[in-house]
Amino acid sequence: MYHIVLVAPEIPHNAGAAGRLALATGARLHLVKPLGFSLDDKHVRRSGLDYWQDVDLRVWESFADLKNEADPAANFWLLSTKATRAHWDAPFRGGDYLVFGCETRGLPEAMVYGAGEQAIRIPMAPGGTRSLNLSTAIAITVYEAVRQDRTW
């Protein structure tokens, strides 16, 4: 199982879409506070359709709390436009955590630079856009991990 981690998500639609993707791929969704919305918000439920109650969801007070509870053998892959390594060059394996920052700021630079080779990015054409929509980036990364793993 993969772990999708959203650090300080701001837009309920993205969390709902991530929840639906988690269900589709057998992943667990982790939301790290602060959240920019209520989990009871109708937009989260609408984006997750009628599946939201089935999402394997964990909510954390901090990223440090999540890391302290994680399997020490798991990799934490931090997604950022600031990273230099492409996501398809990351050797994903079941149990890994795919970590995404908030929609307006991404992950803090200190986290990204502190991750070394485990900071990864989704390559984009030069001069195109500066970033992808969060739910799009999550889907691209999760399905690359599943493709590599090929367990189903």
Summary of the structure (lengths in Angstrom):
residues: 152
radius of gyration: 14.4
end to end distance: 11.3
largest distance: 40.7
contacts: 460
relative contact order: 0.21
helix: 40%
strand: 19%
